[in-house]
């Protein structure tokens, strides 16, 4: 690890090093002047892409961040990294690449920044994996940095009602069940996504943006500003200005990304009823910053933080509604007033959380998105850590929209999402069943694919809350129902979920936080002796490399764990 003093003069390797003339010649070709070599070099890491509405506008935002850095005394340069559209990748083999893309994003930002010896970074993300990917890189590099979220999409409108991308997935299930016709399905498709921005509910993109704001690594309020709001461009200019100020003040990501700051991030996720993916991403982000965050930390915080946000997928409202109600700062102010946040944590503004929130407006009178702390939707958080003989390392359940807290039924076991989808479509899954999809974990998937298509089919078939779904894969932030994911150890490495057989009775209880299958220890041991590891699905390429390196979901599915 370079010292802070060394980090503050990284770009002088380019401007004053032994290779000064050729280095400077190349930078002159992209527009640098004599004056630019006297200033800190600021990278603007853009996740712009036309493959998803989440990121389609980020090229414009990156230019605004560049302007901000330039106007405040920096010499900025824009560079790009990738994005994967989870919504487009959903339901087929493309989803294997989604979680690995998080590591590619992190690795590429680290690579460019360190290779070019940049002094600071503004990172701009949109779709699900771009936010944690950017933060993993910023935590690793530990040079002055600011993250900016591209913003949420506006809700679509159909027949006078708000709809979104999850409406499209659920409409497929309704169509398969014969509840809507071709034209009605087509109308949902055409109206669900009206323009730029990330999926609108408290799904993974908005969950992680909110968490990063609570962490202190983004401008207050920026996580809830909609993508099409003109103020989003101003936020990006501010971020460019701010990173130069952080460099001058000597404030680094690891000064901000502390254990208490991660506790603030988890608190906001629990209060908002965020995505189960927050377990994976916050754990991985903490690892990158050298902070020890475990699944048990989530559970400790869940027990003291009420669930107060009536937001999709379990509730009524979307991020645009939260923005109009006061945004994430108003929610954080409410939590701070009830001693649920650490107010003394440092942020990218150079001020503490408490100082940032002192002048922030409270939630608007009459708003219905956020419930009072003393009249919550649920008295404790809805993202539940489960353990038992089926998940010794843990599993995650999202109980925000559930009226039941336990489920018991016979296992219906499938070794791929495609097999399970065929079974649902053929009406083979009945009320009372426990649908199990295994060998789809980080190594077995590989890439731990999301199951939004499956959960949407279950909802569309009218089985929401009538069947349980277990997997060593994961769920989209848009998934809802009695679903349990991240089961660890995963089936591919010999985890108990790989030993399940059709008809085994499975019991899940979110009150006791237990997940077990009713098989004797002797029989479990007998099955272990007969178990054989499946052949890897990929023998070469990025997915093969990822499967070899990736850790358990209980440790954030990081790929550099063994390098500690």
TINU-546761 format. One line per 8 residues: number of its first residue (from 1); their letters; for each residue x, y, z of C-alpha. Coordinates in steps of 0.02 Angstrom, whole numbers. Layout:
N
NUM> a> X Y Z | ...
This chain:
564
1> xxxxxxxx> 0 0 0 | 68 169 -50 | 79 303 84 | -40 450 78 | 105 565 37 | 152 456 -111 | -28 446 -169 | -43 635 -175
9> xxxxxxxx> 95 648 -306 | 54 497 -414 | 33 598 -575 | 206 674 -557 | 271 506 -619 | 195 561 -784 | 234 747 -780 | 407 748 -700
17> xxxxxxxx> 474 570 -711 | 621 503 -810 | 508 474 -960 | 442 651 -948 | 453 695 -1133 | 365 543 -1211 | 237 537 -1070 | 193 719 -1092
25> xxxxxxxx> 193 705 -1281 | 56 574 -1273 | -49 679 -1155 | -27 832 -1264 | -107 731 -1403 | -268 719 -1299 | -269 904 -1257 | -151 935 -1111
33> xxxxxxxx> -55 1100 -1101 | 92 1156 -996 | -28 1215 -861 | -117 1046 -853 | 44 959 -801 | 50 1067 -645 | -120 1005 -585 | -180 840 -510
41> xxxxxxxx> -240 715 -639 | -420 664 -604 | -498 510 -683 | -684 507 -723 | -733 323 -728 | -888 313 -837 | -1001 162 -852 | -1089 235 -1004
49> xxxxxxxx> -1168 107 -1118 | -1312 91 -1239 | -1354 -86 -1183 | -1466 -25 -1041 | -1571 128 -998 | -1484 130 -828 | -1323 194 -908 | -1372 267 -1076
57> xxxxxxxx> -1357 447 -1013 | -1196 430 -914 | -1084 495 -1053 | -1165 665 -1027 | -1145 653 -839 | -961 605 -857 | -929 763 -958 | -1009 866 -819
65> xxxxxxxx> -897 783 -689 | -747 822 -801 | -801 1005 -810 | -816 1012 -621 | -641 942 -593 | -566 1056 -726 | -650 1212 -655 | -583 1172 -482
73> xxxxxxxx> -401 1154 -530 | -388 976 -591 | -333 899 -755 | -473 773 -789 | -479 626 -908 | -631 516 -945 | -612 329 -964 | -743 193 -979
81> xxxxxxxx> -783 24 -907 | -920 -103 -946 | -1097 -130 -887 | -1214 -278 -901 | -1402 -253 -906 | -1471 -373 -776 | -1647 -354 -843 | -1595 -403 -1019
89> xxxxxxxx> -1481 -543 -954 | -1620 -616 -846 | -1690 -788 -879 | -1553 -858 -993 | -1366 -895 -992 | -1325 -710 -1002 | -1362 -699 -816 | -1205 -802 -779
97> xxxxxxxx> -1106 -646 -826 | -1196 -521 -714 | -1109 -545 -547 | -938 -574 -629 | -961 -406 -714 | -945 -326 -541 | -767 -389 -528 | -727 -338 -708
105> xxxxxxxx> -787 -161 -671 | -683 -152 -512 | -529 -228 -594 | -538 -114 -745 | -556 46 -644 | -410 -8 -533 | -307 -52 -686 | -330 111 -781
113> xxxxxxxx> -313 221 -627 | -153 140 -566 | -77 119 -738 | -102 303 -778 | -54 358 -601 | -211 463 -577 | -225 566 -418 | -413 552 -390
121> xxxxxxxx> -569 474 -464 | -751 516 -493 | -845 355 -531 | -1019 359 -607 | -1131 205 -607 | -1307 155 -649 | -1358 -29 -669 | -1347 -151 -523
129> xxxxxxxx> -1164 -206 -529 | -1089 -38 -574 | -1113 39 -401 | -1029 -100 -301 | -900 -126 -439 | -850 57 -430 | -844 57 -239 | -739 -102 -234
137> xxxxxxxx> -612 -15 -345 | -614 145 -241 | -590 45 -80 | -443 -51 -154 | -352 99 -227 | -383 218 -81 | -354 379 -176 | -472 529 -156
145> xxxxxxxx> -636 479 -238 | -820 520 -255 | -957 406 -320 | -1109 472 -414 | -1263 369 -457 | -1340 397 -629 | -1513 400 -551 | -1677 308 -554
153> xxxxxxxx> -1795 290 -702 | -1966 370 -695 | -2113 250 -678 | -2201 196 -836 | -2387 230 -857 | -2519 109 -919 | -2707 130 -899 | -2678 265 -770
161> xxxxxxxx> -2565 158 -661 | -2378 158 -628 | -2284 8 -696 | -2100 -39 -707 | -1984 -176 -770 | -2046 -301 -639 | -2221 -275 -710 | -2153 -344 -874
169> xxxxxxxx> -2083 -501 -794 | -2243 -531 -696 | -2348 -500 -852 | -2261 -649 -932 | -2324 -759 -790 | -2498 -685 -807 | -2493 -720 -994 | -2439 -900 -966
177> xxxxxxxx> -2580 -921 -841 | -2705 -855 -971 | -2748 -699 -870 | -2696 -573 -1004 | -2689 -583 -1193 | -2554 -544 -1323 | -2603 -361 -1341 | -2607 -331 -1153
185> xxxxxxxx> -2435 -409 -1136 | -2371 -301 -1278 | -2439 -143 -1196 | -2345 -183 -1034 | -2186 -210 -1135 | -2204 -43 -1224 | -2241 63 -1071 | -2137 -11 -928
193> xxxxxxxx> -1974 85 -961 | -2004 264 -1021 | -1823 326 -1030 | -1653 338 -947 | -1620 278 -771 | -1606 121 -666 | -1754 11 -619 | -1871 116 -515
201> xxxxxxxx> -1918 19 -358 | -1810 -17 -206 | -1722 -146 -314 | -1535 -177 -316 | -1478 -19 -407 | -1576 99 -295 | -1534 -4 -140 | -1348 7 -172
209> xxxxxxxx> -1353 191 -218 | -1443 228 -54 | -1317 121 41 | -1169 213 -36 | -1244 381 11 | -1265 318 190 | -1086 253 182 | -1030 432 148
217> xxxxxxxx> -951 402 -23 | -1076 503 -128 | -1151 678 -122 | -1298 691 -1 | -1461 671 -95 | -1382 604 -254 | -1446 426 -232 | -1628 479 -249
225> xxxxxxxx> -1614 614 -383 | -1699 544 -540 | -1593 516 -695 | -1690 641 -800 | -1686 779 -668 | -1578 926 -722 | -1499 929 -549 | -1412 763 -586
233> xxxxxxxx> -1292 856 -700 | -1256 983 -563 | -1219 840 -442 | -1090 772 -564 | -1007 942 -580 | -1002 952 -390 | -923 779 -382 | -785 836 -500
241> xxxxxxxx> -753 989 -392 | -761 887 -233 | -630 758 -280 | -501 897 -302 | -548 964 -129 | -530 790 -54 | -356 780 -128 | -312 949 -52
249> xxxxxxxx> -381 897 118 | -301 725 114 | -465 631 137 | -462 453 69 | -595 318 44 | -533 215 191 | -553 368 303 | -738 362 255
257> xxxxxxxx> -770 175 227 | -755 124 410 | -848 -11 506 | -968 119 578 | -999 187 403 | -1045 13 341 | -1162 -3 489 | -1247 157 429
265> xxxxxxxx> -1262 84 254 | -1340 -77 321 | -1459 25 430 | -1526 121 281 | -1545 -40 180 | -1645 -119 321 | -1755 35 345 | -1793 44 159
273> xxxxxxxx> -1823 -143 138 | -1686 -154 8 | -1624 -295 -102 | -1546 -455 -34 | -1401 -416 -150 | -1346 -288 -21 | -1276 -433 81 | -1161 -482 -61
281> xxxxxxxx> -1110 -309 -115 | -1083 -224 52 | -982 -372 114 | -874 -364 -43 | -854 -175 -32 | -800 -190 150 | -673 -323 102 | -599 -205 -27
289> xxxxxxxx> -575 -72 107 | -501 -192 235 | -656 -185 347 | -727 -343 426 | -914 -350 387 | -1003 -518 408 | -1180 -582 382 | -1201 -576 571
297> xxxxxxxx> -1177 -386 566 | -1332 -374 457 | -1431 -475 582 | -1377 -369 732 | -1432 -211 642 | -1594 -289 579 | -1650 -321 757 | -1647 -135 801
305> xxxxxxxx> -1698 -50 638 | -1882 -44 587 | -1937 -71 408 | -2022 93 361 | -2024 112 170 | -2181 65 73 | -2086 37 -87 | -2087 -89 -229
313> xxxxxxxx> -2067 -235 -248 | -2159 -268 -85 | -2248 -100 -70 | -2329 35 -177 | -2201 168 -216 | -2044 193 -321 | -1884 296 -300 | -1961 445 -389
321> xxxxxxxx> -2092 450 -252 | -1959 441 -117 | -1867 586 -201 | -2025 690 -198 | -2055 644 -15 | -1883 711 36 | -1762 581 -29 | -1632 476 59
329> xxxxxxxx> -1566 624 163 | -1738 645 243 | -1743 460 285 | -1567 469 358 | -1615 623 458 | -1762 528 532 | -1650 381 576 | -1518 495 653
337> xxxxxxxx> -1651 581 760 | -1693 410 832 | -1509 367 865 | -1506 234 730 | -1358 306 633 | -1179 350 680 | -1180 538 655 | -992 559 677
345> xxxxxxxx> -941 464 519 | -841 565 391 | -910 589 214 | -848 650 44 | -910 825 87 | -772 835 217 | -910 846 348 | -988 713 458
353> xxxxxxxx> -1155 628 427 | -1233 733 566 | -1163 894 493 | -1230 852 320 | -1403 813 390 | -1415 964 504 | -1485 1076 366 | -1568 939 264
361> xxxxxxxx> -1758 954 252 | -1862 827 346 | -1988 714 260 | -2128 815 182 | -2292 832 274 | -2423 710 212 | -2303 598 116 | -2349 413 122
369> xxxxxxxx> -2189 329 62 | -2099 324 230 | -2191 271 388 | -2153 348 558 | -2025 257 664 | -2158 226 797 | -2281 157 667 | -2171 53 551
377> xxxxxxxx> -2225 -73 421 | -2129 -199 526 | -2042 -166 693 | -1878 -243 635 | -1790 -260 468 | -1854 -380 336 | -1691 -450 268 | -1668 -605 376
385> xxxxxxxx> -1513 -712 400 | -1558 -897 413 | -1449 -1043 466 | -1474 -1229 492 | -1426 -1398 424 | -1474 -1339 249 | -1368 -1180 258 | -1228 -1194 388
393> xxxxxxxx> -1143 -1034 324 | -1306 -942 304 | -1447 -897 186 | -1543 -736 157 | -1732 -711 154 | -1828 -553 110 | -1985 -550 216 | -2044 -372 181
401> xxxxxxxx> -2200 -421 84 | -2245 -580 176 | -2393 -611 290 | -2324 -781 340 | -2160 -805 433 | -2134 -992 411 | -2157 -1126 280 | -2145 -1315 277
409> xxxxxxxx> -2163 -1428 128 | -2087 -1562 16 | -1935 -1517 -89 | -1952 -1510 -278 | -1770 -1509 -334 | -1700 -1441 -499 | -1520 -1417 -552 | -1550 -1268 -665
417> xxxxxxxx> -1664 -1118 -682 | -1721 -1181 -853 | -1782 -1347 -780 | -1876 -1256 -643 | -1956 -1136 -768 | -2018 -1282 -872 | -2093 -1362 -716 | -2184 -1203 -667
425> xxxxxxxx> -2248 -1177 -844 | -2310 -1357 -847 | -2403 -1330 -681 | -2296 -1462 -595 | -2263 -1348 -445 | -2412 -1352 -327 | -2465 -1253 -175 | -2365 -1309 -24
433> xxxxxxxx> -2209 -1360 -123 | -2033 -1300 -86 | -1955 -1266 -256 | -1765 -1289 -248 | -1646 -1226 -382 | -1466 -1277 -347 | -1295 -1286 -429 | -1319 -1102 -473
441> xxxxxxxx> -1205 -1027 -339 | -1049 -921 -369 | -947 -1072 -428 | -1087 -1186 -486 | -1187 -1062 -589 | -1061 -999 -618 | -1095 -820 -571 | -1240 -845 -450
449> xxxxxxxx> -1380 -798 -573 | -1534 -703 -515 | -1705 -784 -516 | -1820 -638 -560 | -1899 -734 -703 | -1939 -880 -588 | -2011 -772 -448 | -2111 -672 -576
457> xxxxxxxx> -2181 -833 -649 | -2231 -890 -475 | -2321 -725 -444 | -2401 -730 -616 | -2463 -908 -585 | -2550 -851 -425 | -2432 -949 -311 | -2354 -801 -219
465> xxxxxxxx> -2338 -851 -37 | -2409 -1023 -76 | -2242 -1101 -124 | -2067 -1069 -58 | -1915 -1049 -169 | -1740 -1096 -109 | -1579 -1073 -207 | -1391 -1059 -190
473> xxxxxxxx> -1409 -926 -323 | -1482 -755 -288 | -1631 -644 -324 | -1658 -482 -414 | -1701 -336 -303 | -1867 -343 -395 | -1907 -518 -332 | -2036 -545 -198
481> xxxxxxxx> -2125 -694 -122 | -2068 -824 4 | -1893 -837 -69 | -1728 -886 12 | -1563 -864 -80 | -1375 -860 -53 | -1382 -1033 28 | -1204 -1074 79
489> xxxxxxxx> -1105 -1180 60 | -1169 -1197 -118 | -1212 -1364 -197 | -1062 -1363 -315 | -938 -1374 -169 | -1037 -1507 -76 | -1154 -1397 26 | -1307 -1480 102
497> xxxxxxxx> -1423 -1406 -30 | -1333 -1523 -151 | -1388 -1672 -46 | -1574 -1631 -49 | -1688 -1757 -133 | -1864 -1741 -200 | -1990 -1764 -61 | -1874 -1715 83
505> xxxxxxxx> -1972 -1606 203 | -1899 -1432 217 | -1943 -1310 355 | -1905 -1123 351 | -1944 -1012 501 | -1897 -828 494 | -1941 -805 677 | -1816 -934 739
513> xxxxxxxx> -1705 -897 588 | -1691 -1082 548 | -1685 -1172 381 | -1677 -1361 394 | -1721 -1519 302 | -1793 -1666 398 | -1659 -1796 364 | -1557 -1883 498
521> xxxxxxxx> -1372 -1844 519 | -1335 -2025 475 | -1429 -2011 310 | -1346 -1843 272 | -1175 -1923 299 | -1225 -2069 188 | -1275 -1948 49 | -1111 -1855 68
529> xxxxxxxx> -1014 -2013 36 | -1109 -2041 -127 | -1104 -1859 -185 | -998 -1816 -336 | -953 -1639 -388 | -1035 -1590 -552 | -926 -1553 -702 | -892 -1365 -721
537> xxxxxxxx> -1007 -1289 -851 | -864 -1188 -925 | -685 -1247 -950 | -613 -1085 -1022 | -650 -900 -1035 | -706 -774 -905 | -833 -887 -820 | -705 -1025 -796
545> xxxxxxxx> -581 -901 -721 | -717 -828 -610 | -772 -1000 -547 | -593 -1043 -499 | -567 -882 -400 | -735 -838 -323 | -770 -859 -137 | -930 -911 -49
553> xxxxxxxx> -1080 -796 -57 | -1065 -786 133 | -902 -690 103 | -969 -576 -32 | -922 -686 -182 | -757 -592 -198 | -618 -653 -311 | -465 -597 -211
561> xxxx> -501 -677 -43 | -352 -794 -49 | -235 -647 -79 | -260 -574 95
